Amino acid sequence: MLNQILPWSEDRECKVLPCCCICGKIPAEGIRGVIKLKKAFICKKCEEEIVHLDIDSAQYEVVKEKIKKILK
């Protein structure tokens, strides 16, 4: 029955890859390279950058707004 819904599943593997909601990239480590925040993912590289952001920087405000959207 699944093959009727997804006819391509016979030939290919189905993979779901986490996409970072901050940088938009898929980490090389896959799901092991992200943290989950509600239904979104943040890669470890962005997590590290967020931790070291200065609260007076413009980038801090951008990241803060992206995280606010996730938490709504």
PDB file of N, H, CA, C and O in Angstrom:
ATOM      1  N   MET A   1       0.819  -1.194   0.000  1.00  0.00           N
ATOM      2  CA  MET A   1       0.000   0.000   0.000  1.00  0.00           C
ATOM      3  C   MET A   1       0.865   1.261   0.000  1.00  0.00           C
ATOM      4  O   MET A   1       0.540   2.232  -0.682  1.00  0.00           O
ATOM      5  N   LEU A   2       1.965   1.253   0.760  1.00  0.00           N
ATOM      6  H   LEU A   2       2.230   0.463   1.314  1.00  0.00           H
ATOM      7  CA  LEU A   2       2.848   2.410   0.786  1.00  0.00           C
ATOM      8  C   LEU A   2       3.423   2.679  -0.593  1.00  0.00           C
ATOM      9  O   LEU A   2       3.590   3.835  -0.984  1.00  0.00           O
ATOM     10  N   ASN A   3       3.725   1.619  -1.333  1.00  0.00           N
ATOM     11  H   ASN A   3       3.589   0.681  -1.016  1.00  0.00           H
ATOM     12  CA  ASN A   3       4.270   1.802  -2.671  1.00  0.00           C
ATOM     13  C   ASN A   3       3.269   2.462  -3.607  1.00  0.00           C
ATOM     14  O   ASN A   3       3.671   3.103  -4.578  1.00  0.00           O
ATOM     15  N   GLN A   4       1.979   2.321  -3.340  1.00  0.00           N
ATOM     16  H   GLN A   4       1.652   1.801  -2.551  1.00  0.00           H
ATOM     17  CA  GLN A   4       0.973   3.003  -4.144  1.00  0.00           C
ATOM     18  C   GLN A   4       0.986   4.499  -3.847  1.00  0.00           C
ATOM     19  O   GLN A   4       0.783   5.318  -4.743  1.00  0.00           O
ATOM     20  N   ILE A   5       1.221   4.843  -2.608  1.00  0.00           N
ATOM     21  H   ILE A   5       1.386   4.177  -1.880  1.00  0.00           H
ATOM     22  CA  ILE A   5       1.266   6.250  -2.224  1.00  0.00           C
ATOM     23  C   ILE A   5       2.589   6.880  -2.658  1.00  0.00           C
ATOM     24  O   ILE A   5       2.615   7.996  -3.179  1.00  0.00           O
ATOM     25  N   LEU A   6       3.666   6.164  -2.442  1.00  0.00           N
ATOM     26  H   LEU A   6       3.644   5.258  -2.020  1.00  0.00           H
ATOM     27  CA  LEU A   6       4.998   6.652  -2.783  1.00  0.00           C
ATOM     28  C   LEU A   6       5.659   5.676  -3.761  1.00  0.00           C
ATOM     29  O   LEU A   6       6.479   4.858  -3.346  1.00  0.00           O
ATOM     30  N   PRO A   7       5.316   5.748  -5.048  1.00  0.00           N
ATOM     31  CA  PRO A   7       5.837   4.766  -5.998  1.00  0.00           C
ATOM     32  C   PRO A   7       7.354   4.783  -6.127  1.00  0.00           C
ATOM     33  O   PRO A   7       7.941   3.769  -6.506  1.00  0.00           O
ATOM     34  N   TRP A   8       7.996   5.881  -5.830  1.00  0.00           N
ATOM     35  H   TRP A   8       7.519   6.705  -5.522  1.00  0.00           H
ATOM     36  CA  TRP A   8       9.446   5.981  -5.948  1.00  0.00           C
ATOM     37  C   TRP A   8      10.169   5.273  -4.816  1.00  0.00           C
ATOM     38  O   TRP A   8      11.387   5.103  -4.884  1.00  0.00           O
ATOM     39  N   SER A   9       9.452   4.854  -3.772  1.00  0.00           N
ATOM     40  H   SER A   9       8.463   4.991  -3.717  1.00  0.00           H
ATOM     41  CA  SER A   9      10.107   4.246  -2.613  1.00  0.00           C
ATOM     42  C   SER A   9      10.712   2.875  -2.920  1.00  0.00           C
ATOM     43  O   SER A   9      11.529   2.380  -2.142  1.00  0.00           O
ATOM     44  N   GLU A  10      10.332   2.259  -4.027  1.00  0.00           N
ATOM     45  H   GLU A  10       9.669   2.661  -4.658  1.00  0.00           H
ATOM     46  CA  GLU A  10      10.926   0.978  -4.400  1.00  0.00           C
ATOM     47  C   GLU A  10      12.388   1.152  -4.796  1.00  0.00           C
ATOM     48  O   GLU A  10      13.225   0.304  -4.488  1.00  0.00           O
ATOM     49  N   ASP A  11      12.688   2.244  -5.475  1.00  0.00           N
ATOM     50  H   ASP A  11      12.008   2.933  -5.726  1.00  0.00           H
ATOM     51  CA  ASP A  11      14.016   2.450  -6.046  1.00  0.00           C
ATOM     52  C   ASP A  11      14.966   3.230  -5.150  1.00  0.00           C
ATOM     53  O   ASP A  11      16.179   3.037  -5.222  1.00  0.00           O
ATOM     54  N   ARG A  12      14.441   4.090  -4.324  1.00  0.00           N
ATOM     55  H   ARG A  12      13.455   4.247  -4.266  1.00  0.00           H
ATOM     56  CA  ARG A  12      15.287   4.980  -3.528  1.00  0.00           C
ATOM     57  C   ARG A  12      14.959   4.858  -2.051  1.00  0.00           C
ATOM     58  O   ARG A  12      13.859   4.463  -1.664  1.00  0.00           O
ATOM     59  N   GLU A  13      15.943   5.207  -1.239  1.00  0.00           N
ATOM     60  H   GLU A  13      16.837   5.528  -1.553  1.00  0.00           H
ATOM     61  CA  GLU A  13      15.711   5.276   0.201  1.00  0.00           C
ATOM     62  C   GLU A  13      15.070   6.617   0.529  1.00  0.00           C
ATOM     63  O   GLU A  13      15.376   7.630  -0.099  1.00  0.00           O
ATOM     64  N   CYS A  14      14.190   6.616   1.504  1.00  0.00           N
ATOM     65  H   CYS A  14      13.942   5.793   2.014  1.00  0.00           H
ATOM     66  CA  CYS A  14      13.591   7.862   1.978  1.00  0.00           C
ATOM     67  C   CYS A  14      14.441   8.364   3.132  1.00  0.00           C
ATOM     68  O   CYS A  14      14.648   7.645   4.109  1.00  0.00           O
ATOM     69  N   LYS A  15      14.932   9.584   3.027  1.00  0.00           N
ATOM     70  H   LYS A  15      14.764  10.168   2.233  1.00  0.00           H
ATOM     71  CA  LYS A  15      15.753  10.150   4.092  1.00  0.00           C
ATOM     72  C   LYS A  15      15.215  11.523   4.461  1.00  0.00           C
ATOM     73  O   LYS A  15      14.865  12.327   3.597  1.00  0.00           O
ATOM     74  N   VAL A  16      15.158  11.768   5.731  1.00  0.00           N
ATOM     75  H   VAL A  16      15.442  11.115   6.434  1.00  0.00           H
ATOM     76  CA  VAL A  16      14.770  13.075   6.234  1.00  0.00           C
ATOM     77  C   VAL A  16      16.010  13.672   6.878  1.00  0.00           C
ATOM     78  O   VAL A  16      16.569  13.109   7.820  1.00  0.00           O
ATOM     79  N   LEU A  17      16.432  14.812   6.363  1.00  0.00           N
ATOM     80  H   LEU A  17      15.978  15.270   5.598  1.00  0.00           H
ATOM     81  CA  LEU A  17      17.637  15.454   6.874  1.00  0.00           C
ATOM     82  C   LEU A  17      17.273  16.742   7.595  1.00  0.00           C
ATOM     83  O   LEU A  17      16.434  17.501   7.111  1.00  0.00           O
ATOM     84  N   PRO A  18      17.887  17.001   8.743  1.00  0.00           N
ATOM     85  CA  PRO A  18      17.591  18.224   9.484  1.00  0.00           C
ATOM     86  C   PRO A  18      18.251  19.436   8.830  1.00  0.00           C
ATOM     87  O   PRO A  18      19.440  19.413   8.512  1.00  0.00           O
ATOM     88  N   CYS A  19      17.479  20.471   8.639  1.00  0.00           N
ATOM     89  H   CYS A  19      16.513  20.489   8.898  1.00  0.00           H
ATOM     90  CA  CYS A  19      17.989  21.719   8.070  1.00  0.00           C
ATOM     91  C   CYS A  19      17.997  22.762   9.183  1.00  0.00           C
ATOM     92  O   CYS A  19      16.975  22.992   9.830  1.00  0.00           O
ATOM     93  N   CYS A  20      19.136  23.387   9.403  1.00  0.00           N
ATOM     94  H   CYS A  20      19.966  23.201   8.877  1.00  0.00           H
ATOM     95  CA  CYS A  20      19.268  24.392  10.455  1.00  0.00           C
ATOM     96  C   CYS A  20      18.381  25.595  10.140  1.00  0.00           C
ATOM     97  O   CYS A  20      18.417  26.124   9.029  1.00  0.00           O
ATOM     98  N   CYS A  21      17.593  26.021  11.108  1.00  0.00           N
ATOM     99  H   CYS A  21      17.563  25.591  12.011  1.00  0.00           H
ATOM    100  CA  CYS A  21      16.699  27.159  10.900  1.00  0.00           C
ATOM    101  C   CYS A  21      17.437  28.493  10.973  1.00  0.00           C
ATOM    102  O   CYS A  21      16.855  29.529  10.652  1.00  0.00           O
ATOM    103  N   ILE A  22      18.686  28.492  11.383  1.00  0.00           N
ATOM    104  H   ILE A  22      19.159  27.651  11.643  1.00  0.00           H
ATOM    105  CA  ILE A  22      19.467  29.727  11.457  1.00  0.00           C
ATOM    106  C   ILE A  22      20.255  29.939  10.169  1.00  0.00           C
ATOM    107  O   ILE A  22      20.144  30.993   9.543  1.00  0.00           O
ATOM    108  N   CYS A  23      21.049  28.948   9.766  1.00  0.00           N
ATOM    109  H   CYS A  23      21.139  28.092  10.275  1.00  0.00           H
ATOM    110  CA  CYS A  23      21.899  29.112   8.575  1.00  0.00           C
ATOM    111  C   CYS A  23      21.321  28.449   7.330  1.00  0.00           C
ATOM    112  O   CYS A  23      21.764  28.738   6.218  1.00  0.00           O
ATOM    113  N   GLY A  24      20.340  27.564   7.499  1.00  0.00           N
ATOM    114  H   GLY A  24      19.981  27.329   8.402  1.00  0.00           H
ATOM    115  CA  GLY A  24      19.717  26.902   6.362  1.00  0.00           C
ATOM    116  C   GLY A  24      20.500  25.724   5.800  1.00  0.00           C
ATOM    117  O   GLY A  24      20.124  25.179   4.762  1.00  0.00           O
ATOM    118  N   LYS A  25      21.568  25.324   6.455  1.00  0.00           N
ATOM    119  H   LYS A  25      21.874  25.767   7.298  1.00  0.00           H
ATOM    120  CA  LYS A  25      22.401  24.228   5.959  1.00  0.00           C
ATOM    121  C   LYS A  25      22.058  22.917   6.660  1.00  0.00           C
ATOM    122  O   LYS A  25      21.508  22.901   7.761  1.00  0.00           O
ATOM    123  N   ILE A  26      22.399  21.821   5.991  1.00  0.00           N
ATOM    124  H   ILE A  26      22.846  21.833   5.097  1.00  0.00           H
ATOM    125  CA  ILE A  26      22.245  20.493   6.567  1.00  0.00           C
ATOM    126  C   ILE A  26      23.602  20.067   7.099  1.00  0.00           C
ATOM    127  O   ILE A  26      24.557  19.984   6.328  1.00  0.00           O
ATOM    128  N   PRO A  27      23.720  19.793   8.403  1.00  0.00           N
ATOM    129  CA  PRO A  27      25.022  19.414   8.953  1.00  0.00           C
ATOM    130  C   PRO A  27      25.498  18.067   8.407  1.00  0.00           C
ATOM    131  O   PRO A  27      24.696  17.172   8.141  1.00  0.00           O
ATOM    132  N   ALA A  28      26.799  17.942   8.248  1.00  0.00           N
ATOM    133  H   ALA A  28      27.451  18.668   8.465  1.00  0.00           H
ATOM    134  CA  ALA A  28      27.392  16.703   7.741  1.00  0.00           C
ATOM    135  C   ALA A  28      27.082  15.522   8.657  1.00  0.00           C
ATOM    136  O   ALA A  28      27.003  14.384   8.194  1.00  0.00           O
ATOM    137  N   GLU A  29      26.907  15.783   9.955  1.00  0.00           N
ATOM    138  H   GLU A  29      26.972  16.707  10.331  1.00  0.00           H
ATOM    139  CA  GLU A  29      26.627  14.716  10.920  1.00  0.00           C
ATOM    140  C   GLU A  29      25.164  14.290  10.903  1.00  0.00           C
ATOM    141  O   GLU A  29      24.788  13.362  11.620  1.00  0.00           O
ATOM    142  N   GLY A  30      24.335  14.947  10.101  1.00  0.00           N
ATOM    143  H   GLY A  30      24.640  15.701   9.519  1.00  0.00           H
ATOM    144  CA  GLY A  30      22.908  14.631  10.064  1.00  0.00           C
ATOM    145  C   GLY A  30      22.232  15.018  11.362  1.00  0.00           C
ATOM    146  O   GLY A  30      22.510  16.076  11.926  1.00  0.00           O
ATOM    147  N   ILE A  31      21.350  14.165  11.833  1.00  0.00           N
ATOM    148  H   ILE A  31      21.124  13.304  11.376  1.00  0.00           H
ATOM    149  CA  ILE A  31      20.582  14.452  13.045  1.00  0.00           C
ATOM    150  C   ILE A  31      21.472  14.572  14.279  1.00  0.00           C
ATOM    151  O   ILE A  31      21.087  15.212  15.258  1.00  0.00           O
ATOM    152  N   ARG A  32      22.650  13.967  14.241  1.00  0.00           N
ATOM    153  H   ARG A  32      22.962  13.448  13.446  1.00  0.00           H
ATOM    154  CA  ARG A  32      23.577  14.059  15.379  1.00  0.00           C
ATOM    155  C   ARG A  32      24.251  15.424  15.456  1.00  0.00           C
ATOM    156  O   ARG A  32      24.872  15.753  16.467  1.00  0.00           O
ATOM    157  N   GLY A  33      24.136  16.213  14.403  1.00  0.00           N
ATOM    158  H   GLY A  33      23.632  15.946  13.581  1.00  0.00           H
ATOM    159  CA  GLY A  33      24.797  17.510  14.361  1.00  0.00           C
ATOM    160  C   GLY A  33      23.879  18.680  14.653  1.00  0.00           C
ATOM    161  O   GLY A  33      24.210  19.825  14.343  1.00  0.00           O
ATOM    162  N   VAL A  34      22.714  18.398  15.254  1.00  0.00           N
ATOM    163  H   VAL A  34      22.445  17.468  15.505  1.00  0.00           H
ATOM    164  CA  VAL A  34      21.754  19.468  15.535  1.00  0.00           C
ATOM    165  C   VAL A  34      21.175  19.321  16.937  1.00  0.00           C
ATOM    166  O   VAL A  34      21.269  18.267  17.566  1.00  0.00           O
ATOM    167  N   ILE A  35      20.575  20.411  17.403  1.00  0.00           N
ATOM    168  H   ILE A  35      20.499  21.267  16.892  1.00  0.00           H
ATOM    169  CA  ILE A  35      19.714  20.333  18.580  1.00  0.00           C
ATOM    170  C   ILE A  35      18.308  20.652  18.089  1.00  0.00           C
ATOM    171  O   ILE A  35      18.137  21.423  17.145  1.00  0.00           O
ATOM    172  N   LYS A  36      17.321  20.070  18.716  1.00  0.00           N
ATOM    173  H   LYS A  36      17.460  19.444  19.483  1.00  0.00           H
ATOM    174  CA  LYS A  36      15.937  20.280  18.304  1.00  0.00           C
ATOM    175  C   LYS A  36      15.295  21.303  19.220  1.00  0.00           C
ATOM    176  O   LYS A  36      15.424  21.237  20.443  1.00  0.00           O
ATOM    177  N   LEU A  37      14.607  22.242  18.611  1.00  0.00           N
ATOM    178  H   LEU A  37      14.502  22.296  17.618  1.00  0.00           H
ATOM    179  CA  LEU A  37      13.884  23.270  19.349  1.00  0.00           C
ATOM    180  C   LEU A  37      12.474  23.292  18.784  1.00  0.00           C
ATOM    181  O   LEU A  37      12.244  23.816  17.694  1.00  0.00           O
ATOM    182  N   LYS A  38      11.532  22.722  19.525  1.00  0.00           N
ATOM    183  H   LYS A  38      11.719  22.296  20.411  1.00  0.00           H
ATOM    184  CA  LYS A  38      10.179  22.474  19.041  1.00  0.00           C
ATOM    185  C   LYS A  38      10.271  21.633  17.779  1.00  0.00           C
ATOM    186  O   LYS A  38      10.777  20.512  17.828  1.00  0.00           O
ATOM    187  N   LYS A  39       9.789  22.152  16.633  1.00  0.00           N
ATOM    188  H   LYS A  39       9.378  23.063  16.593  1.00  0.00           H
ATOM    189  CA  LYS A  39       9.856  21.384  15.384  1.00  0.00           C
ATOM    190  C   LYS A  39      10.980  21.866  14.478  1.00  0.00           C
ATOM    191  O   LYS A  39      10.996  21.546  13.289  1.00  0.00           O
ATOM    192  N   ALA A  40      11.904  22.616  15.015  1.00  0.00           N
ATOM    193  H   ALA A  40      11.891  22.875  15.980  1.00  0.00           H
ATOM    194  CA  ALA A  40      13.010  23.170  14.228  1.00  0.00           C
ATOM    195  C   ALA A  40      14.335  22.606  14.732  1.00  0.00           C
ATOM    196  O   ALA A  40      14.414  22.012  15.807  1.00  0.00           O
ATOM    197  N   PHE A  41      15.373  22.812  13.922  1.00  0.00           N
ATOM    198  H   PHE A  41      15.309  23.294  13.049  1.00  0.00           H
ATOM    199  CA  PHE A  41      16.710  22.347  14.270  1.00  0.00           C
ATOM    200  C   PHE A  41      17.695  23.506  14.228  1.00  0.00           C
ATOM    201  O   PHE A  41      17.564  24.420  13.414  1.00  0.00           O
ATOM    202  N   ILE A  42      18.677  23.456  15.110  1.00  0.00           N
ATOM    203  H   ILE A  42      18.783  22.714  15.772  1.00  0.00           H
ATOM    204  CA  ILE A  42      19.788  24.411  15.097  1.00  0.00           C
ATOM    205  C   ILE A  42      21.064  23.581  15.073  1.00  0.00           C
ATOM    206  O   ILE A  42      21.278  22.735  15.941  1.00  0.00           O
ATOM    207  N   CYS A  43      21.918  23.830  14.065  1.00  0.00           N
ATOM    208  H   CYS A  43      21.743  24.518  13.360  1.00  0.00           H
ATOM    209  CA  CYS A  43      23.152  23.046  13.957  1.00  0.00           C
ATOM    210  C   CYS A  43      24.128  23.451  15.064  1.00  0.00           C
ATOM    211  O   CYS A  43      24.024  24.529  15.649  1.00  0.00           O
ATOM    212  N   LYS A  44      25.069  22.559  15.327  1.00  0.00           N
ATOM    213  H   LYS A  44      25.153  21.684  14.852  1.00  0.00           H
ATOM    214  CA  LYS A  44      26.029  22.799  16.411  1.00  0.00           C
ATOM    215  C   LYS A  44      26.905  24.016  16.132  1.00  0.00           C
ATOM    216  O   LYS A  44      27.318  24.710  17.061  1.00  0.00           O
ATOM    217  N   LYS A  45      27.190  24.278  14.856  1.00  0.00           N
ATOM    218  H   LYS A  45      26.854  23.715  14.101  1.00  0.00           H
ATOM    219  CA  LYS A  45      27.999  25.449  14.513  1.00  0.00           C
ATOM    220  C   LYS A  45      27.250  26.732  14.890  1.00  0.00           C
ATOM    221  O   LYS A  45      27.827  27.634  15.498  1.00  0.00           O
ATOM    222  N   CYS A  46      25.972  26.812  14.528  1.00  0.00           N
ATOM    223  H   CYS A  46      25.503  26.080  14.034  1.00  0.00           H
ATOM    224  CA  CYS A  46      25.179  27.996  14.882  1.00  0.00           C
ATOM    225  C   CYS A  46      24.975  28.087  16.390  1.00  0.00           C
ATOM    226  O   CYS A  46      24.999  29.179  16.958  1.00  0.00           O
ATOM    227  N   GLU A  47      24.778  26.953  17.032  1.00  0.00           N
ATOM    228  H   GLU A  47      24.759  26.066  16.571  1.00  0.00           H
ATOM    229  CA  GLU A  47      24.635  26.946  18.489  1.00  0.00           C
ATOM    230  C   GLU A  47      25.869  27.570  19.142  1.00  0.00           C
ATOM    231  O   GLU A  47      25.753  28.393  20.050  1.00  0.00           O
ATOM    232  N   GLU A  48      27.041  27.172  18.673  1.00  0.00           N
ATOM    233  H   GLU A  48      27.135  26.503  17.935  1.00  0.00           H
ATOM    234  CA  GLU A  48      28.296  27.706  19.216  1.00  0.00           C
ATOM    235  C   GLU A  48      28.399  29.214  18.960  1.00  0.00           C
ATOM    236  O   GLU A  48      28.825  29.966  19.836  1.00  0.00           O
ATOM    237  N   GLU A  49      28.010  29.649  17.765  1.00  0.00           N
ATOM    238  H   GLU A  49      27.664  29.038  17.054  1.00  0.00           H
ATOM    239  CA  GLU A  49      28.060  31.080  17.450  1.00  0.00           C
ATOM    240  C   GLU A  49      27.067  31.871  18.295  1.00  0.00           C
ATOM    241  O   GLU A  49      27.370  32.981  18.730  1.00  0.00           O
ATOM    242  N   ILE A  50      25.880  31.305  18.531  1.00  0.00           N
ATOM    243  H   ILE A  50      25.634  30.402  18.178  1.00  0.00           H
ATOM    244  CA  ILE A  50      24.864  31.976  19.345  1.00  0.00           C
ATOM    245  C   ILE A  50      25.379  32.189  20.766  1.00  0.00           C
ATOM    246  O   ILE A  50      25.186  33.256  21.349  1.00  0.00           O
ATOM    247  N   VAL A  51      26.024  31.185  21.310  1.00  0.00           N
ATOM    248  H   VAL A  51      26.181  30.318  20.836  1.00  0.00           H
ATOM    249  CA  VAL A  51      26.545  31.260  22.678  1.00  0.00           C
ATOM    250  C   VAL A  51      27.547  32.402  22.826  1.00  0.00           C
ATOM    251  O   VAL A  51      27.633  33.018  23.888  1.00  0.00           O
ATOM    252  N   HIS A  52      28.299  32.685  21.774  1.00  0.00           N
ATOM    253  H   HIS A  52      28.229  32.184  20.911  1.00  0.00           H
ATOM    254  CA  HIS A  52      29.343  33.705  21.848  1.00  0.00           C
ATOM    255  C   HIS A  52      28.940  35.060  21.253  1.00  0.00           C
ATOM    256  O   HIS A  52      29.780  35.952  21.139  1.00  0.00           O
ATOM    257  N   LEU A  53      27.671  35.225  20.874  1.00  0.00           N
ATOM    258  H   LEU A  53      26.989  34.500  20.966  1.00  0.00           H
ATOM    259  CA  LEU A  53      27.226  36.508  20.329  1.00  0.00           C
ATOM    260  C   LEU A  53      27.197  37.579  21.416  1.00  0.00           C
ATOM    261  O   LEU A  53      26.859  37.312  22.569  1.00  0.00           O
ATOM    262  N   ASP A  54      27.555  38.775  21.025  1.00  0.00           N
ATOM    263  H   ASP A  54      27.829  38.992  20.088  1.00  0.00           H
ATOM    264  CA  ASP A  54      27.452  39.941  21.909  1.00  0.00           C
ATOM    265  C   ASP A  54      26.018  40.453  21.811  1.00  0.00           C
ATOM    266  O   ASP A  54      25.498  40.605  20.705  1.00  0.00           O
ATOM    267  N   ILE A  55      25.374  40.719  22.931  1.00  0.00           N
ATOM    268  H   ILE A  55      25.795  40.596  23.830  1.00  0.00           H
ATOM    269  CA  ILE A  55      23.967  41.129  22.905  1.00  0.00           C
ATOM    270  C   ILE A  55      23.746  42.481  22.239  1.00  0.00           C
ATOM    271  O   ILE A  55      22.608  42.832  21.928  1.00  0.00           O
ATOM    272  N   ASP A  56      24.797  43.235  22.019  1.00  0.00           N
ATOM    273  H   ASP A  56      25.721  42.949  22.272  1.00  0.00           H
ATOM    274  CA  ASP A  56      24.671  44.524  21.339  1.00  0.00           C
ATOM    275  C   ASP A  56      24.842  44.410  19.826  1.00  0.00           C
ATOM    276  O   ASP A  56      24.698  45.407  19.118  1.00  0.00           O
ATOM    277  N   SER A  57      25.146  43.217  19.318  1.00  0.00           N
ATOM    278  H   SER A  57      25.263  42.407  19.893  1.00  0.00           H
ATOM    279  CA  SER A  57      25.397  43.056  17.882  1.00  0.00           C
ATOM    280  C   SER A  57      24.087  42.922  17.101  1.00  0.00           C
ATOM    281  O   SER A  57      23.063  42.500  17.639  1.00  0.00           O
ATOM    282  N   ALA A  58      24.148  43.286  15.839  1.00  0.00           N
ATOM    283  H   ALA A  58      24.980  43.629  15.402  1.00  0.00           H
ATOM    284  CA  ALA A  58      22.989  43.163  14.954  1.00  0.00           C
ATOM    285  C   ALA A  58      22.643  41.693  14.732  1.00  0.00           C
ATOM    286  O   ALA A  58      21.469  41.339  14.623  1.00  0.00           O
ATOM    287  N   GLN A  59      23.654  40.845  14.666  1.00  0.00           N
ATOM    288  H   GLN A  59      24.608  41.132  14.754  1.00  0.00           H
ATOM    289  CA  GLN A  59      23.433  39.409  14.464  1.00  0.00           C
ATOM    290  C   GLN A  59      22.635  38.806  15.616  1.00  0.00           C
ATOM    291  O   GLN A  59      21.829  37.900  15.408  1.00  0.00           O
ATOM    292  N   TYR A  60      22.857  39.302  16.818  1.00  0.00           N
ATOM    293  H   TYR A  60      23.512  40.039  16.987  1.00  0.00           H
ATOM    294  CA  TYR A  60      22.114  38.829  17.989  1.00  0.00           C
ATOM    295  C   TYR A  60      20.618  39.055  17.788  1.00  0.00           C
ATOM    296  O   TYR A  60      19.807  38.174  18.073  1.00  0.00           O
ATOM    297  N   GLU A  61      20.260  40.232  17.298  1.00  0.00           N
ATOM    298  H   GLU A  61      20.919  40.947  17.066  1.00  0.00           H
ATOM    299  CA  GLU A  61      18.849  40.561  17.070  1.00  0.00           C
ATOM    300  C   GLU A  61      18.236  39.666  15.995  1.00  0.00           C
ATOM    301  O   GLU A  61      17.093  39.229  16.125  1.00  0.00           O
ATOM    302  N   VAL A  62      18.993  39.395  14.940  1.00  0.00           N
ATOM    303  H   VAL A  62      19.922  39.750  14.834  1.00  0.00           H
ATOM    304  CA  VAL A  62      18.509  38.530  13.858  1.00  0.00           C
ATOM    305  C   VAL A  62      18.228  37.128  14.393  1.00  0.00           C
ATOM    306  O   VAL A  62      17.165  36.560  14.142  1.00  0.00           O
ATOM    307  N   VAL A  63      19.182  36.583  15.125  1.00  0.00           N
ATOM    308  H   VAL A  63      20.045  37.044  15.329  1.00  0.00           H
ATOM    309  CA  VAL A  63      19.032  35.236  15.684  1.00  0.00           C
ATOM    310  C   VAL A  63      17.891  35.209  16.694  1.00  0.00           C
ATOM    311  O   VAL A  63      17.110  34.258  16.722  1.00  0.00           O
ATOM    312  N   LYS A  64      17.792  36.227  17.509  1.00  0.00           N
ATOM    313  H   LYS A  64      18.427  37.000  17.487  1.00  0.00           H
ATOM    314  CA  LYS A  64      16.730  36.303  18.517  1.00  0.00           C
ATOM    315  C   LYS A  64      15.351  36.260  17.855  1.00  0.00           C
ATOM    316  O   LYS A  64      14.453  35.570  18.338  1.00  0.00           O
ATOM    317  N   GLU A  65      15.183  36.987  16.764  1.00  0.00           N
ATOM    318  H   GLU A  65      15.913  37.547  16.372  1.00  0.00           H
ATOM    319  CA  GLU A  65      13.900  37.005  16.055  1.00  0.00           C
ATOM    320  C   GLU A  65      13.589  35.642  15.430  1.00  0.00           C
ATOM    321  O   GLU A  65      12.437  35.207  15.438  1.00  0.00           O
ATOM    322  N   LYS A  66      14.603  34.970  14.893  1.00  0.00           N
ATOM    323  H   LYS A  66      15.538  35.324  14.887  1.00  0.00           H
ATOM    324  CA  LYS A  66      14.389  33.637  14.321  1.00  0.00           C
ATOM    325  C   LYS A  66      13.958  32.652  15.399  1.00  0.00           C
ATOM    326  O   LYS A  66      13.065  31.835  15.173  1.00  0.00           O
ATOM    327  N   ILE A  67      14.582  32.724  16.560  1.00  0.00           N
ATOM    328  H   ILE A  67      15.308  33.387  16.744  1.00  0.00           H
ATOM    329  CA  ILE A  67      14.227  31.819  17.657  1.00  0.00           C
ATOM    330  C   ILE A  67      12.837  32.147  18.196  1.00  0.00           C
ATOM    331  O   ILE A  67      12.092  31.240  18.565  1.00  0.00           O
ATOM    332  N   LYS A  68      12.480  33.418  18.247  1.00  0.00           N
ATOM    333  H   LYS A  68      13.086  34.155  17.947  1.00  0.00           H
ATOM    334  CA  LYS A  68      11.134  33.815  18.680  1.00  0.00           C
ATOM    335  C   LYS A  68      10.067  33.190  17.786  1.00  0.00           C
ATOM    336  O   LYS A  68       9.037  32.725  18.272  1.00  0.00           O
ATOM    337  N   LYS A  69      10.320  33.182  16.467  1.00  0.00           N
ATOM    338  H   LYS A  69      11.158  33.560  16.072  1.00  0.00           H
ATOM    339  CA  LYS A  69       9.361  32.597  15.522  1.00  0.00           C
ATOM    340  C   LYS A  69       9.190  31.105  15.763  1.00  0.00           C
ATOM    341  O   LYS A  69       8.087  30.574  15.632  1.00  0.00           O
ATOM    342  N   ILE A  70      10.270  30.435  16.113  1.00  0.00           N
ATOM    343  H   ILE A  70      11.166  30.866  16.219  1.00  0.00           H
ATOM    344  CA  ILE A  70      10.202  28.999  16.390  1.00  0.00           C
ATOM    345  C   ILE A  70       9.350  28.740  17.626  1.00  0.00           C
ATOM    346  O   ILE A  70       8.554  27.801  17.652  1.00  0.00           O
ATOM    347  N   LEU A  71       9.516  29.565  18.638  1.00  0.00           N
ATOM    348  H   LEU A  71      10.163  30.327  18.617  1.00  0.00           H
ATOM    349  CA  LEU A  71       8.850  29.339  19.919  1.00  0.00           C
ATOM    350  C   LEU A  71       7.384  29.745  19.937  1.00  0.00           C
ATOM    351  O   LEU A  71       6.678  29.434  20.897  1.00  0.00           O
ATOM    352  N   LYS A  72       6.911  30.426  18.913  1.00  0.00           N
ATOM    353  H   LYS A  72       7.484  30.679  18.133  1.00  0.00           H
ATOM    354  CA  LYS A  72       5.492  30.825  18.870  1.00  0.00           C
ATOM    355  C   LYS A  72       4.592  29.652  18.629  1.00  0.00           C
ATOM    356  O   LYS A  72       3.373  29.813  18.565  1.00  0.00           O
TER     357      LYS A  72
END
